[in-house]
Amino acid sequence: MLVQQILKAKSDDGIVTVPPGLSVAKVVEVLSARRIGAVVVSRDGKRPEGMVSERDIVRELGRRGPAILTETVETIMTARIVTCTCTDEAHGIMQLMTEGRFRHLPVMAEGEMVGLISIGDVVKARLSELSMENDALEGMIKGF
């Protein structure tokens, strides 16, 4: 299954981005209100400059305390983000995310973000794919 198919199967409101100058407290509000685990940091909503996840926030809270909530998101974001394309395969993306220990991946096309997938999206797609393969094999064995 391709990343493009995963994006088509998602029923969401698109890519949630925040500007780099937004306070960490405001990012926490966005994550909570949208019930999501990460946001893309981007000035224009098209090119990712970083990612901030719940884990990033909790890690920094543990290290530096609640004072980080008044800092800007660019001070805690992961600046070296990994991206994928619409033509990447789900199994390769799953391996990439597992080895890199991250759960969200911007999808790029012609230098701009066209989507954001999570490890949950990829796992759901792979389970669907495996189920279809299983059904096909059972049908072949049973002679359907």
ChimeraX attribute file (.defattr): number of C-alpha atoms within 10 A of each C-alpha:
attribute: neighborCount
match mode: 1-to-1
recipient: residues
	/A:1	15
	/A:2	17
	/A:3	24
	/A:4	17
	/A:5	14
	/A:6	22
	/A:7	20
	/A:8	10
	/A:9	12
	/A:10	14
	/A:11	7
	/A:12	8
	/A:13	7
	/A:14	11
	/A:15	17
	/A:16	17
	/A:17	22
	/A:18	23
	/A:19	18
	/A:20	20
	/A:21	14
	/A:22	15
	/A:23	18
	/A:24	23
	/A:25	18
	/A:26	15
	/A:27	24
	/A:28	19
	/A:29	11
	/A:30	18
	/A:31	18
	/A:32	12
	/A:33	9
	/A:34	12
	/A:35	9
	/A:36	12
	/A:37	16
	/A:38	25
	/A:39	24
	/A:40	28
	/A:41	27
	/A:42	19
	/A:43	14
	/A:44	12
	/A:45	17
	/A:46	17
	/A:47	17
	/A:48	25
	/A:49	19
	/A:50	23
	/A:51	26
	/A:52	25
	/A:53	22
	/A:54	15
	/A:55	12
	/A:56	15
	/A:57	22
	/A:58	13
	/A:59	13
	/A:60	16
	/A:61	14
	/A:62	11
	/A:63	10
	/A:64	10
	/A:65	11
	/A:66	14
	/A:67	11
	/A:68	19
	/A:69	17
	/A:70	12
	/A:71	15
	/A:72	18
	/A:73	25
	/A:74	20
	/A:75	14
	/A:76	19
	/A:77	21
	/A:78	17
	/A:79	14
	/A:80	10
	/A:81	15
	/A:82	17
	/A:83	15
	/A:84	19
	/A:85	20
	/A:86	17
	/A:87	14
	/A:88	14
	/A:89	17
	/A:90	23
	/A:91	15
	/A:92	12
	/A:93	22
	/A:94	19
	/A:95	12
	/A:96	16
	/A:97	17
	/A:98	12
	/A:99	9
	/A:100	10
	/A:101	9
	/A:102	15
	/A:103	18
	/A:104	23
	/A:105	22
	/A:106	23
	/A:107	24
	/A:108	19
	/A:109	12
	/A:110	7
	/A:111	11
	/A:112	14
	/A:113	19
	/A:114	19
	/A:115	23
	/A:116	23
	/A:117	20
	/A:118	19
	/A:119	18
	/A:120	12
	/A:121	19
	/A:122	24
	/A:123	16
	/A:124	14
	/A:125	22
	/A:126	17
	/A:127	11
	/A:128	13
	/A:129	14
	/A:130	12
	/A:131	12
	/A:132	12
	/A:133	12
	/A:134	12
	/A:135	12
	/A:136	13
	/A:137	13
	/A:138	12
	/A:139	11
	/A:140	10
	/A:141	9
	/A:142	8
	/A:143	7
	/A:144	8
